[in-house]
Amino acid sequence: MERLADKVAVVTGGSKGMGRHFVAALVASGVKVACLARPSEEFDTLAGEFGDAVLPVVCDVASSEAVNAAIAQVAAHFGRIDVVVANAAVYHPFAFEAGSDAIVRSHVDINILGVAWLIRAAIPHLRKTKGQVIAISSESVNMPFPMLALYAATKAAVETLCHGLRDELRSDDIRVTILRSGSVKGGSSGKAWSQETVAAFYKKIVETGHASMTGEGATPESMAQALLSVIGLPADIGVDLIEVRAAQVGVPEGAKTAAG
């Protein structure tokens, strides 16, 4: 898309999973991308894969100081910021009564405060470029999954924040969009789950019918195209919310074993 060429985007959680696909799609469209993420093996491969088109920045989005420093580094390196994609999130199923203080706190710190710190730090730069904020949400806002109740609540909070900021920032020509994602294949979150967690979660969502409601997971490449479509629209169009869900009947990959 010609409208995307030479823009600068910031993607949080961009080193792995869906975020990595967002980075790849943006780079392929001519966008310079700053990838904010925690240290990992995947993070270390960003420069080798994308070269100068990507600026890897180690950042814990739960820390306002870290986010402020990262945004300042990106602006100094690229000279501008046109788009911020608030993608980083904790997605970890757990039975709520057994949820530790640490896992509850991490959901709030990363999923809500991490988005707030990012947008707050980026506003002065987006004001200069008449830029965009895109916050990644989840279909679970409308149909909260069992064992993901807190995750769904954090995404609902992000959506409410964006609805308020949309009007607050409209006079600055900053557009705010929620991209509400359905099930996507090949996510990285499940790699950190124990076998017991995986089995309990997929058994429960098959039992409640959530597995069939969410459908066969879409490809991450397709979801990345949805992101590009929003960013590539003319500046006089604002998309409040776009919900992109799996179109195919079925269940997520992990639920197939539980479904028998």
Secondary structure, 3 states (H helix, E strand, C coil): CHHHCCCEEEEECCCCHHHHHHHHHHHHCCCEEEEEECCCHHHHCHHHHHHHHEEEEECCCCCHHHHHHHHHHHHHHHCCCCEEEECCCCCCCCCHHHCCHHHHHHHHHHHHHHHHHHHHHHHHHHHHHCCEEEEEEEHHHCCCCCCCHHHHHHHHHHHHHHHHHHHHHHCCCCEEEEEEECCECCCCHHHHCCHHHHHHHHHHHHHHCHHHHHCCCECHHHHHHHHHHHHCCCCCCCCCEEEECCCCCCCCCCHHHHHC
